[in-house]
Amino acid sequence: MAKPDIPVIGLTGGIGSGKSAVADRFAAHGIPVVDTDQIAHDLTGPDGAAMPAILQAFGPGVQSANGALDRTVMRQRVFADPAVRKVLEAILHPMIRQASFEALSQSGGPYRVLVVPLLFETGHYQPWLARTLVVDCDEALQNERVMRRNGLSQEAVAAIMAAQLPRAERLARADDVIVNNGALEELMLQVDDKHRYYLANFAKTPQ
Ligand code: ADP
């Protein structure tokens, strides 16, 4: 896959750091946002393009009544057997990359934002990016926000965080950082700053 013919900013951060809030603000400025999690969700929805291959690999037991992937069952199978995760990823990852590429190529705007929760962990998307932007937040706050949003226990949040890159490493790899330790208004102002910076330095100039 070639590099998209437009400047792409890769947006990442730990779970609950504020990626969606930041992405929504870029979108409010008219910047096209492509979210790899949303794409994965669509691919495994009722008429999702990944469903035939998933059913062929794992059988009808991983499908819920509406035709979508049964996430609870799939999660259990992935936890029970690491080989299952590998097979699932081998099906999904290339499809997510292809769909992301198409979505990025089809949208307009002076630059585009690609949200990839595990951007540095997988390394797949970095060749496409003009810039990486990390949303950072104190781990205690991150815990609190995810527990509240997803109704998860502290242990469950800790297990998810343990599977992600440590905060310091993520920060070390970032080109740009937004710190989300304060109020939402503060977060929005920081996104506005970055938007101006990307427009001034990375936007595609009209031909
Ligand atoms: P991510 O997409 O990185 O998982 P979200 O943008 O969904 O994170 O934020 C996680 C949760 O925390 C959401 O419920 C969001 O509304 C809330 N949140 C994010 N930033 C703030 C903030 N600065 N103040 C209060 N709540 C916040």
Residues whose N, C-alpha, C, O or C-beta is under 5 A from the ligand:
A	BS01	ADP	G14 I15 G16 S17 G18 K19 S20 A21 R145 R149 N180 G182 A183 L184 L187
